[in-house]
Amino acid sequence: MIHYEIVTAVPAGTKCVLFKYLLNSSAAGTDACSVYSIRIEVNHKLPATQSRPVEVTFNWSEVQSDYSLVERSDTELVRQLPHRYTINVGGQDHPVMNSLQVNLVGATPGGRPEPQRQAQGPAPTNGNATGSQKYVGRWVRYGRNLAAGKPYTVSVPSATHWDSGDPQGTKLTDGVIGPPYAGGIGPSTALCWDQGATPVVTVDLGRVERCAAFRIDLSAGWPWWDAMKGEVKDAVEVLTSTDGQTYTTQGSFELNLRHKDIPINHMMPDDETATGYTYTLTPPQPADARYVQYKITAKRTLTISEVQVLDSIEYNPFDLRIALPEE
């Protein structure tokens, strides 16, 4: 192995350097050598010895209650480093980041030589309003699934579209949750009902248990509504009973999602859609129950691959902020 060091002076103002080499093989029929690796270092002088103020412009969109977006931007003048400042954003969910621009003062056409802090766009929904709070993510820990392997009844038999039947009566508690996308092989892991059906799934836990949370995996045959866009129109209510005669409602699942609803340790698909998702309903207080009912209203061809009853569920704060070096 041979190492070469080449030292050369590059004229001021040069932006590109072209390096050319030529290698010859030693004998006919032998393999020619080539370059294994190249390391290039450049020692340079700053074009200006004095620093100039820098403009930092964030542009983002705030998510509204109807899932529409309102674009906003904020420009900060940084005169010296280090420099710290805070941008409060509004909306009903995590903001959508559009762009970040950093440039010297006056570098952009029409820019002011000494801009002051400025915000453009409508006033934030709640970012600077009285009573707004800093968002902190949550890490979830799920307890034992009391419904695993337990028998259940269905008031309306499953259809058989796309191999979605349930001849053994085991699909909803077999521990197999369908994929996070609608369609494909998803319906084969699930029960299926057409639009307008109102099936009731009743799970027998075998004995009275302390139920802290309820879960259901919901997807579709068609259409493939995305919960992250607020498109889901189906409904699922949970009721519990100790004797199988008198039932008490524990509430209904919220079937449309926002990014702030997703636990930090839940892996979303790369495209951040939720056409298939396992929803969680946590009542204010745990419920004692042997029988758990899921009352379903299908507004499309709907598939459900699993129902769960948890003996515990725990959420802990988990902040994903980027810490500065001194922190």
Secondary structure, 3 states (H helix, E strand, C coil): CCCCCCCCCCCCCCCCCCCCCCCCCCCCCCCCCCCCCCCCCCCCCCCCCCCCCEEEEEEEEEECCCCCEEEEEEEEEECCCCCCCCCCCCCCCCCEEEEEEEEECCCCCCCCCCCCCEEECCCCCCCCCCCCCCCCCEEEEECCECCCCCCEEECCCCCCHHHCCCCCCCHHHCCCCCCCCCCCCHHHHCEEECCCCCCEEEEEEEEEEEECEEEEEEEEEECCCCHHHCCCCCEEEEEEECCCCCCEEEEECCCCCCHHHCCCCCCCCCCCCCCCEEEEECCCCCEEEEEEEEEEECCCEEEEEEEEEECCEEEEECCCCCCCCCC
